Amino acid sequence: MLTKDMDVTKSLGGGSLIGVPIYYKNGENYGTLCGMDLRPYHFSEKHKDLFKAMAKLLGNVLDLERKTHQVQMLSVPLVPIFDHAAVLPLIGEVDSERTNLIMQHTLQEAAKGDYEYIVFDLSGLAQIDSENVGNLVKIADSLKLIGVTMILTGIHPDIARKAIETGSDFCKIRVEGSLKEAIKRIKGD
């Protein structure tokens, strides 16, 4: 009813339109859920309630998606330790989705030109499969192309074994026994 006298509505030549705003939980508007038909149709209270419920559901889904993204970014924290160096502590499990996120995030940050070194500290890893051990080499190669040196620390025997089994060439990557040793090395460079 509110839109029937608008020029855009008149240009459609009549018909029916229902629209309900979609909000995030914080009250920010995402957009509008609309239904349209070229034929005139009278929307009952049930129709209006259904559209309101769908808009609220969509708002909740969008809010969950936003929060999931925030959690994902927390799973790849790049912590500056010097003006030219940062540490990426990897904690928990690393699967292909997280490996892609790590590559994307570190490359974006490294491309800004602030870092010469990024230390990947693996001492908190609970599990990583063989494929993603190999992906660490790909991340190192990608970082090298934009002028950043990757340093690995905290390599568990299981990770070393998987690297050898998959033929991953860790010889291309600087490796230090501990984060403390890596920091000393960076200070000396």
Summary of the structure (lengths in Angstrom):
residues: 189
radius of gyration: 25.7
end to end distance: 70.8
largest distance: 76.6
contacts: 515
relative contact order: 0.10
helix: 48%
strand: 26%
